[in-house]
């Protein structure tokens, strides 16, 4: 493993949303996963601080889009329903942002569809969420993650105009592909094959590339990703030593805390071994700590991080704190 920087930011992104993707449009159920996840991570802070020698901060990205408004009567329902938990997280120094989906109810199909094909609908979803965020928290939203790792230039223009400083959607190496779930009018996920694997200031012409100095004010902070080792690992490693990537046709996988432990460990080691990566960008849904689901995976993966040889260098941070640790000025600096 290459020599690590003195401090390695670990950005844990919690997507705060309903426990299921296809929710009833008429009966809004509580988000039990959010309550469980807050309890779990709040109890973990002491151990994180002990291992790293620094306070632990997390990032919570709230759903406040038209789907939430349709089902719960208010796009800011979660902040209202879980006000006590939200206040606890805020006192702990955590960062709040938005996690917006472009769900639209289709009466003919009788289900929610993902409508990225309509620029007007996407803009409506984003603006609804930003208005609800300001109303709920009394301040503008500066951190953002779009649902299903989707993004385009027009939407990033809108986010920048609304004051976003940290955009945490893109997943480097992900190949373009049809949606594996839901019925979608446009039906394709973005091409992220050549996205930088480090924080960057997106180009105005193509948000997936680094722009010239003096470009956008916001920073894109890519999610950490890696390729599954799969079969014939030794052969692939030997080929890689010769400069041949036998895995290049495979999609990458984001470092999701819900992954099974062996895969999460392999992807993390791969990311940390790469030359330009100086941080970890981890994601998880807010329902991951429900006892009947992936909580055991989350526990195992966090235990791995906390017992990693580099654990003393890890710092659990907000986006702004992460860039500061990397020596980046968020106004006019660049990596």
C-alpha positions in Angstrom: 0.0 0.0 0.0 1.3 3.5 -0.9 2.2 5.9 1.9 -1.0 7.5 3.2 -1.6 11.2 4.0 -1.5 12.1 7.6 -5.3 12.5 7.7 -7.8 10.6 5.5 -11.3 12.1 5.4 -14.1 9.6 5.6 -17.4 11.1 4.4 -20.4 8.9 5.3 -23.5 9.9 3.3 -26.8 8.8 4.8 -29.7 9.1 2.3 -32.7 9.8 4.5 -35.7 8.4 2.8 -38.7 6.0 3.1 -37.9 2.4 4.0 -39.0 1.2 0.5 -38.7 2.6 -3.0 -42.2 1.9 -4.2 -44.3 3.4 -1.4 -48.1 3.8 -1.3 -49.2 7.2 -2.7 -52.0 7.4 -0.1 -50.7 6.0 3.2 -47.4 7.4 4.5 -45.6 5.1 6.8 -43.0 6.2 9.3 -39.3 5.9 8.3 -38.3 3.4 10.9 -34.9 3.0 9.3 -34.0 6.6 9.9 -34.7 6.3 13.6 -32.7 3.1 13.9 -29.8 4.6 11.9 -29.6 7.7 14.0 -29.5 5.7 17.2 -26.9 3.4 15.9 -24.5 6.1 14.6 -25.0 8.4 17.5 -24.0 5.6 19.8 -20.9 5.0 17.6 -19.5 8.5 17.9 -17.6 7.8 21.1 -15.7 4.8 19.6 -14.9 6.7 16.4 -13.5 9.6 18.4 -11.4 7.3 20.5 -9.9 5.5 17.6 -9.3 8.6 15.4 -8.6 11.2 18.1 -11.1 13.6 16.6 -14.9 14.2 16.8 -17.0 12.2 14.3 -19.4 14.1 12.0 -21.8 12.5 9.5 -23.8 13.7 6.5 -27.6 13.3 6.2 -29.2 13.9 2.9 -33.0 14.3 3.2 -35.7 13.4 0.7 -37.9 16.5 0.3 -39.1 16.1 -3.3 -42.7 15.9 -4.8 -43.0 12.2 -4.0 -42.6 13.0 -0.3 -45.0 15.9 -0.7 -47.6 13.7 -2.4 -47.4 10.8 0.1 -46.9 12.8 3.4 -48.6 16.1 2.7 -45.4 18.1 3.0 -42.0 17.8 1.3 -40.3 18.6 4.6 -42.2 15.9 6.5 -39.2 14.1 7.8 -37.7 17.2 9.5 -41.1 17.8 11.1 -41.8 14.2 12.1 -38.3 13.6 13.5 -37.5 17.0 14.9 -35.9 15.7 18.0 -33.5 13.4 16.2 -32.7 16.2 13.7 -31.9 18.5 16.6 -29.6 15.9 18.1 -27.7 15.5 14.9 -27.3 19.2 14.5 -26.0 19.6 18.0 -23.4 17.0 17.2 -22.1 19.0 14.3 -23.4 16.9 11.4 -24.1 18.2 7.9 -27.6 18.3 6.4 -28.2 18.2 2.6 -30.7 17.0 0.1 -31.2 13.7 -1.6 -33.6 14.3 -4.4 -35.4 11.7 -6.7 -37.4 12.5 -9.8 -40.2 10.1 -8.9 -43.5 10.8 -10.7 -46.7 8.9 -10.0 -48.1 7.3 -13.2 -51.8 6.7 -12.9 -51.9 4.4 -15.9 -49.2 2.1 -14.6 -50.3 2.5 -11.0 -46.7 3.0 -9.7 -43.9 5.5 -9.4 -41.6 6.0 -12.4 -38.3 7.8 -12.5 -38.7 10.7 -14.9 -35.3 12.1 -15.8 -36.5 12.6 -19.4 -38.4 15.8 -18.5 -36.1 18.8 -17.7 -39.1 20.7 -16.3 -40.0 17.8 -14.0 -36.5 17.4 -12.7 -36.2 21.2 -12.1 -39.6 21.1 -10.2 -38.3 18.3 -8.0 -35.1 20.1 -7.2 -36.8 23.5 -6.5 -39.4 21.8 -4.3 -36.7 20.2 -2.3 -34.7 23.4 -1.9 -37.7 25.4 -0.8 -38.6 22.7 1.8 -35.0 22.5 3.1 -34.8 26.3 3.7 -38.2 26.2 5.5 -37.2 23.2 7.6 -33.7 24.3 8.6 -33.8 28.1 8.2 -30.8 28.1 5.9 -30.0 27.2 2.2 -28.9 23.8 1.2 -25.2 23.5 0.3 -24.7 19.7 0.0 -26.6 17.6 -2.5 -26.9 14.0 -3.8 -29.3 13.1 -6.7 -31.0 9.8 -6.5 -29.8 6.7 -8.4 -26.4 8.5 -9.1 -28.1 10.5 -11.8 -26.9 13.9 -13.0 -26.6 16.1 -16.1 -25.2 19.5 -17.0 -28.5 21.3 -16.8 -29.3 20.1 -13.4 -25.8 20.9 -12.1 -26.3 24.4 -13.5 -29.5 24.7 -11.5 -27.8 23.4 -8.3 -25.0 25.9 -8.6 -27.5 28.7 -9.1 -29.3 27.6 -5.9 -26.1 27.8 -3.9 -24.8 24.2 -3.7 -21.1 24.0 -2.8 -20.7 20.2 -2.5 -22.1 17.8 -5.0 -21.8 14.1 -4.0 -23.6 12.1 -6.7 -21.1 10.8 -9.3 -19.7 7.3 -9.0 -16.5 6.9 -11.0 -16.3 4.1 -13.4 -20.0 3.3 -13.6 -20.9 2.4 -17.1 -24.1 3.7 -18.9 -26.8 1.1 -18.6 -30.6 0.8 -18.5 -32.4 1.2 -15.2 -32.3 -2.2 -13.4 -35.6 -1.2 -11.6 -38.7 0.9 -12.2 -40.1 2.1 -15.5 -38.4 5.2 -16.7 -39.2 7.5 -19.7 -35.6 7.8 -20.7 -34.4 4.6 -19.1 -30.6 5.0 -18.9 -28.2 5.7 -16.1 -25.2 8.1 -16.8 -21.8 7.3 -18.2 -19.2 7.9 -15.4 -16.4 5.8 -16.9 -14.0 8.7 -17.1 -15.1 10.7 -14.0 -12.1 11.7 -11.8 -11.6 9.6 -8.7 -10.9 12.6 -6.5 -12.7 15.9 -5.6 -12.8 18.2 -8.6 -14.5 21.4 -9.9 -16.7 20.3 -12.8 -16.4 21.7 -16.2 -19.4 23.8 -17.4 -19.4 21.8 -20.7 -19.3 18.4 -19.1 -19.9 17.9 -15.4 -18.0 14.6 -15.5 -14.6 16.3 -16.2 -12.5 18.8 -14.3 -13.0 22.3 -15.5 -10.4 25.1 -15.9 -9.6 27.3 -12.9 -12.2 30.0 -12.6 -15.0 27.7 -13.6 -17.8 26.5 -11.2 -17.8 27.5 -7.6 -19.0 24.1 -6.4 -17.0 21.0 -5.9 -17.9 17.5 -7.0 -16.9 14.9 -4.4 -17.2 11.5 -6.1 -18.4 8.4 -4.2 -15.6 5.9 -3.7 -16.0 2.9 -6.1 -14.2 -0.2 -7.2 -14.5 -3.3 -9.4 -15.5 -6.6 -7.9 -12.6 -9.0 -7.9 -14.8 -11.8 -9.2 -13.3 -15.0 -10.6 -9.7 -15.5 -11.8 -8.4 -12.8 -9.5 -4.8 -13.9 -9.8 -5.0 -13.8 -13.6 -6.5 -10.3 -13.5 -3.8 -9.1 -11.1 -1.0 -10.5 -13.3 -2.6 -8.9 -16.4 -2.8 -5.6 -14.5 0.9 -5.8 -13.7 1.5 -5.9 -17.5 -0.8 -2.9 -18.1 -3.8 -4.9 -19.2 -7.1 -4.4 -17.4 -9.2 -7.5 -17.8 -11.9 -6.0 -15.6 -12.5 -2.9 -17.7 -15.8 -4.3 -19.1 -17.2 -4.7 -15.6 -19.2 -2.0 -13.9 -17.8 -0.5 -10.7 -19.5 -0.8 -7.4 -19.9 2.1 -4.9 -18.6 1.7 -1.4 -21.9 1.2 0.3 -21.8 0.2 3.9 -24.6 -2.3 3.2 -22.3 -4.5 1.0 -21.2 -7.9 2.3 -18.0 -7.6 4.3 -15.5 -9.4 2.0 -16.6 -7.3 -1.0 -16.5 -4.0 1.0 -13.0 -4.8 2.2 -11.7 -5.6 -1.3 -13.2 -2.4 -2.7 -11.9 -0.3 0.1 -8.3 -1.6 -0.2 -8.4 -1.1 -4.0 -9.6 2.5 -3.5 -7.0 3.3 -0.8 -4.2 1.8 -2.9 -5.0 4.0 -6.0 -2.6 6.8 -6.5 -4.9 9.8 -6.4 -7.4 8.8 -3.7 -6.9 10.6 -0.4 -10.4 10.1 1.1 -13.3 7.6 1.5 -16.7 8.6 0.2 -19.2 6.0 1.7 -22.9 5.8 1.1 -25.9 4.0 2.7 -29.7 4.3 2.8 -31.3 5.2 6.1 -33.1 1.9 6.3 -29.8 -0.1 6.4 -29.9 -0.4 10.2 -33.3 -2.1 10.3 -32.7 -5.4 12.2 -34.2 -7.5 9.3 -32.0 -6.0 6.6 -28.3 -5.2 6.2 -27.5 -4.0 9.8 -25.0 -6.9 10.3 -23.2 -5.8 7.1 -23.0 -2.2 8.3 -21.6 -3.3 11.7 -19.0 -5.5 10.1 -17.9 -2.9 7.6 -17.6 -0.2 10.3 -15.7 -2.6 12.5 -13.3 -3.2 9.6 -12.7 0.5 9.2 -12.1 1.0 12.9 -9.6 -1.8 13.1 -7.9 -0.9 9.8 -4.1 -0.2 10.0 -4.9 3.4 8.8 -7.7 3.9 11.4 -5.7 6.4 13.3 -5.5 8.5 10.2 -9.2 8.4 9.4 -11.4 11.5 10.2 -15.1 11.2 9.9 -16.1 14.5 8.4 -18.5 16.8 6.6 -17.7 17.7 3.0 -16.2 21.1 4.0 -14.1 19.5 6.6 -12.9 16.8 4.2 -11.7 19.4 1.6 -10.0 21.4 4.3 -8.1 18.3 5.4 -7.0 17.8 1.8 -5.7 21.4 1.7 -8.4 22.6 -0.7 -9.9 26.1 -0.7 -13.5 25.7 -1.5 -13.7 29.1 -3.1 -10.9 29.3 -5.6 -8.5 26.4 -4.9 -8.0 23.2 -6.8 -6.5 19.8 -6.2 
